[in-house]
């Protein structure tokens, strides 16, 4: 992926553009975790990420993104604690998208929460807070997304939810596997497992009432990405 990008622009510019994308993801997650209120659209759906964030951190005080990460890491590494944070990160981005805020299409607006959530899991709980590791993660995810876009579709209008949540979960699973030291074969295996668990997922929303179900699918997609990355990296698949 890096070599392909360098056919168009210098490596330094490639790195800068990827880190710019990561910055937008970070801003989106942080903003979504600290914004309360009602989502637009007339259904009176209350935002939940801010309440989850407050509940997880209790009375911890912080003033910026970096201090926030340190507070999260202090909370431990139990399975429930980690999965609650992954869900919180995903919901934060989804709610920012629903509020017409700025998100990264990864690979679409509707599935924008999966990659940032799993990447935050990686940097917080897998010692991944390093620019080179983050760039590698995003490059791997991007290549998997390109494969689906070229050979199939990333459009929910054409492929249902599996084309959005399925692809984003595959991207995240492959990226996490690669970032944890897995081989190319293991990364592709993780991507396949993630997509396999989204086959025939579809959602036909009636008057936008499908939005809540779609948000839950995004959280499930993040959890599946983490699981697929773990089992493929362990070689048990």
Steps between C-alpha positions, in 0.01 A plus 500: 500500500781737588678431171181561305446834672857606429430466129283809544678703770813497721503278807511798735179633347336157523581482871372852560170433324446176695575674830261779399229236459588356839474846655145539366412158644642595840317832504177327403522235773594754768228743394238227484590373847447845648186621323160432653153580372243380248589386149334691217225339296183521705522162678631648826791254515734596783875482448653227718877517453548793738308323778700179441824697515401671825387172655824324409730773631302584815659814650827503306601846382680586176534797267588357159512189284835371628399536864171327417687198360708476817183497710355222287814288530492535881167317508649158440482239229203280587303366204182690586687825561674479161188401306300781662763747380502355148122543489531853638754600233283360222184667629683830535589504130156375395332777696734759354405374154130518587556859616656603166840540662834415339585130467736289289323280246649163590384375256168690521334754728258236624781271614741772611512390863665160465856590394547781758359281777724202426803725447439661839479150647839429343673813629349477848510131580758354258785751540431644155535872570778549247485689170656222296262240643200725439606565140546127441156431650327754276686390187401138554139597562502714186627218280228263622241768432639547148467128430134501595430819307665367182371143514161546666339808660514720809153639431219400734254589224650217296623251760309571818663548838763236426639734232559774759536346845635176355769677301598737781525204739716313249723804462540536875557128559773478236664820623499385862647163405777664299569750777531222756766329290288266291597390151324609180323165493377547856387856426296383202364214707381748763334712231318194365381391844364848571311515171372145543321609817318776313363297209133570429493791742253747363293784637194654341436803718148635523488875551858494634411260783780275379764740629507356853543146371774616266690662788487171692633316195797736493586417861467130424721549195776647717483209742513250214805676357683468831404133529591414141835671534573302815412155373669539162816635664498210743476258208195323635287557189 
